C-alpha cells in the first residue's frame, strides 16, 4: 500500500473558514479572484503569472509562495490523503481524509474545495511540540513531512 501524504491547512488568518470546513465537510482555500484552479496549467509559473495579474503590487516572494500552495492544492492532493487542521477557535487538532477530487464551488466562502471525512479531533496537548510547530507553518496549505507519522498514528490510536 502506498504511503499516505499528510498535508496541513489553516482556515484563514483568523480561522474564519472553520465553520465551512466542519459544516460542509471540506477543506478549502480562497484566492477567489483566480477562479477555478484546475483551469491553470499544472506548473507553478502559470499560477504565479495569474496571481500577478489578479493581485498586483505584492512582493515577488509572496507570489512564489502563493503559487506553490495553489498548485499543490489543485494538482497534488489525492483521494485518501490525510489533512491536519489546527483550529484557532477550539485549540484542537482536526484530522480528515480526502474523499474526492478538487472542485471549484463559487457558492462557498472559499471556493477551491476538496470533500473530506473528519476522522478525529484531539487536544493540542496530545501531540509533541515538534508536531505542533510543523502545523504552525505560515502558509495556508503545506505538506507535513517530519511529523507525518505522529498524525497518522493518532488516527489509529484513539
C-alpha positions in Angstrom: 0.0 0.0 0.0 1.5 3.4 -0.9 2.4 5.7 1.9 -0.2 8.4 2.7 0.7 12.0 2.1 -0.1 14.3 5.1 -1.0 17.9 4.4 -1.6 20.8 6.7 -4.2 23.6 6.2 -5.3 26.8 8.0 -8.8 28.2 8.0 -7.7 31.7 7.1 -5.6 34.1 9.1 -8.4 34.5 11.7 -9.8 30.9 11.4 -12.8 32.4 9.6 -13.3 29.3 7.5 -13.6 26.9 10.4 -17.4 26.6 10.0 -17.1 26.0 6.3 -14.6 23.2 6.9 -16.7 21.5 9.6 -20.3 22.0 8.4 -19.6 21.4 4.7 -17.1 18.6 5.3 -14.5 20.2 3.1 -11.1 21.8 3.2 -10.9 25.0 1.2 -8.6 27.8 0.0 -9.5 31.3 -1.1 -7.8 33.4 -3.7 -11.2 33.8 -5.3 -10.1 36.3 -8.0 -8.1 33.5 -9.6 -11.2 31.4 -10.2 -11.1 27.7 -10.9 -7.5 26.5 -10.2 -7.8 23.4 -12.4 -8.1 25.6 -15.5 -4.4 26.7 -15.0 -1.5 24.6 -16.3 -0.2 22.4 -13.5 3.0 24.4 -13.2 3.9 26.9 -10.5 4.8 29.6 -13.1 1.3 29.5 -14.6 -0.1 30.1 -11.1 2.5 32.9 -10.4 1.6 34.7 -13.6 -2.1 34.6 -12.8 -1.5 35.8 -9.3 0.5 38.8 -10.5 -2.4 39.7 -12.9 -5.2 39.5 -10.3 -3.3 40.5 -7.1 -0.9 43.2 -8.3 1.6 45.0 -6.1 2.8 42.1 -3.9 6.4 41.1 -3.3 8.0 38.6 -5.7 8.4 36.1 -2.9 4.8 36.3 -2.0 3.7 35.3 -5.5 6.1 32.4 -5.4 4.8 31.1 -2.1 1.2 31.5 -3.1 1.8 29.8 -6.5 3.3 26.8 -4.7 0.4 26.5 -2.3 -2.2 26.8 -5.0 -0.5 24.5 -7.5 -0.1 21.8 -4.8 -3.7 22.2 -3.7 -5.1 21.9 -7.2 -2.8 19.1 -8.5 -1.0 17.1 -5.8 -3.8 16.1 -3.3 -5.0 12.6 -3.9 -8.1 10.8 -2.5 -7.0 9.1 0.7 -4.5 11.7 1.7 -4.7 13.0 5.3 -5.1 16.7 6.2 -4.3 18.2 9.6 -6.2 21.3 10.5 -5.2 23.1 13.8 -8.3 25.1 14.9 -7.6 28.5 16.3 -11.0 28.6 17.9 -11.0 25.3 19.7 -7.3 24.8 20.3 -7.9 21.3 18.8 -6.2 19.4 16.0 -8.7 18.1 13.5 -7.7 15.4 11.1 -9.5 14.4 7.9 -9.3 12.2 4.9 -9.7 13.4 1.3 -12.7 11.8 -0.2 -12.7 13.0 -3.7 -11.2 15.4 -6.3 -10.8 19.1 -6.4 -13.9 21.2 -7.0 -14.5 24.9 -7.7 -17.6 26.0 -5.8 -18.1 29.8 -6.0 -21.2 29.5 -3.7 -18.7 28.8 -0.8 -16.8 31.4 1.1 -13.5 29.8 0.0 -14.4 28.4 -3.4 -11.5 25.9 -4.0 -12.5 22.8 -2.1 -12.0 19.1 -1.6 -14.6 16.9 0.1 -13.4 15.3 3.3 -14.4 13.0 6.1 -13.3 14.3 9.5 -11.6 11.4 11.3 -10.7 12.7 14.7 -10.4 15.8 16.9 -7.8 15.9 19.6 -6.5 18.5 22.0 -3.1 20.1 21.1 -1.7 18.6 24.2 -2.0 15.1 22.6 0.8 16.0 20.1 4.6 16.7 20.5 5.9 20.2 20.4 7.6 19.4 17.1 4.4 18.2 15.5 2.6 21.4 16.7 5.4 23.5 15.4 5.1 21.9 12.0 1.3 22.7 11.9 2.2 26.3 12.7 3.5 26.8 9.2 2.9 30.4 7.9 1.5 29.1 4.6 -2.3 28.4 4.3 -1.6 24.9 2.8 1.5 22.9 3.2 2.9 19.4 3.3 3.7 17.8 6.7 6.9 15.8 6.5 8.8 15.4 9.7 5.9 14.5 12.0 3.5 12.9 9.4 3.7 9.5 11.2 2.7 11.1 14.5 -0.5 12.4 12.9 -1.2 9.2 11.1 -0.7 7.2 14.2 -3.1 9.4 16.2 -5.9 8.3 13.9 -5.4 4.6 14.7 -4.6 5.0 18.4 -7.8 6.6 19.6 
